[in-house]
Amino acid sequence: MLLLQLVTSGTLRALHLLSRLLGLTAASWQMLSGRVGVGVAPGKCEWYWRLHGCLVLLFVLGFSPVAMWMVITRMDFLRQNHLLFMVGCHRYALLLGSAVLTLYRHTSRQCRLIALGNKLLWCCRQLFTLLHTSRLQSSAHRLHTRDHLTIYVLAISLACSCSYTVFLLRFDVEARRSSLFFCAVLFVYVCQLCLQLSLALYLLALLLISHLSHHCNLLLAQLLADAVHSHETLFTRCLPHRQHLLDSQQRWLALELWRLLRLHRQLLRLSLRLCSLHNVQLVVFVIFVAVESIMHSFFSYFVTFSNWWLRKFHGPAPWNVEATVFTVAVFVQLSLVIGHTHRLQQIFRRTRYIFSAGVKDVPIDCSKALSQTYKIKFIFYSLQLHLYGLQLQVNERIFHLLACGLFRLNNSLLFGIVQTIIMYTIILIQFDKIMNR
């Protein structure tokens, strides 16, 4: 939705249209120019799509019990064994409940999401007014190769996540007998897609904030380097009106650093607001991916090594490639979300390192000029470089993106999820050995 302003590709337009059809967004984003933040109209709330989202929520809420009943009574694979039935019912109940919760969060927070997108566009415009070199402007007009790769991997994983549904519709006999069961399986996939697209929109907005924050860091380093270079040039050369030029340079530095500080604070607040708007979906998606991985790992073990299955069918079942592709796809999506959230925290942390390294060489006169030139009451009574550095130091200690305050979204979370998957799969295997000896 938001990264459409950065990359005009058909994949992102398809994601935007699909998110509107599923009731996840009610905004219209118009591209008036191919450049980032230049001539881009702000997003507007369309009441038709808000009403459409509410109707989708009511339909999902009303049809979920019917779909759950069809899965329990008609799905042949789950009804063969009590343990399979218990694991499968937990999976489908979690998925349907997650879809209802995701749609409710999006339909009740559409205005906040649109306001967040418009503020990101404002940050784009502010950043491009601050970039004063052609090198910085050219690099800001295009995404990093890593971001392009992230978008392509996200699109491929979304496409591959339908493989398990295709497998069920192809090989389940009941899908050919009952049209209602066929619709119920498709409905379950649509609920899964709602949850995945919600996190895809979060990831695209996260990429945009990371892109802007990275170039804020580059601009900060350039401003500090220019201050040192211009100060040394004025005092090593015998230039007329040297003090006047120095005062002008200090005033320019004070203004640019104040504007950069305001932009940096805005991006920091937007990243925290983005996480707070999606914290429930993040928790649900972490649980969903863990449950899906546990379930498919146990199913793969059950149809290959379980004594009950071997006694009944006289041999192991063939390897389910579609289920493996689906599990890998959803785990890749979770890895992208967590990895880029951790990357954003590293970018904000790097801001402090850039500042602490560059401020050592800045003359004391430049620091004094900030307090003598601009008196901003609604930010500070006197804005100084030392206060800026202190703020960045505090931000590093308190800035953590949390999901409902339960866990931090960093790379260590992935190792914890893998550990949980392995542990609970072993527990289910032990249950199988006890119940199906």
Secondary structure by P-SEA (a helix, b strand, c coil): cccccccccaaaaaaaaaaaaaccccbbbbbcccccccccccbbbbaaaaaaaaaaaaaaaaaaaaaaaaaacccccccccaaaaaaaaaaaaaaaaaaaaaaaaaaacaaaaaaaaaaaaaaaaaaaaacccaaaaaaaacccaaaaaaaaaaaaaaaacaaaaaaaacccccccccaaaaaaaaaaaaaaaaaaaaaaaaaaaaaaaaaaaaaaaaaaaaaaaaaaaaaaaaaaccccaaaaaaaaaaaaaaaaaaaaaaaaaaaaaaaaaaaaacaaaaaaaaaaaaaaaaaaaaaaaaacccaaaaaaccccccccaaaaaaaaaaaaaaaaaaaaaaaaaaaaaaaaaaaaaaaccccaaaaaaaaaccccccccccccaaaaaaaaaaaaacccccccccccccaaaaaaaaaaaaaaaaaaaaaaaaacc
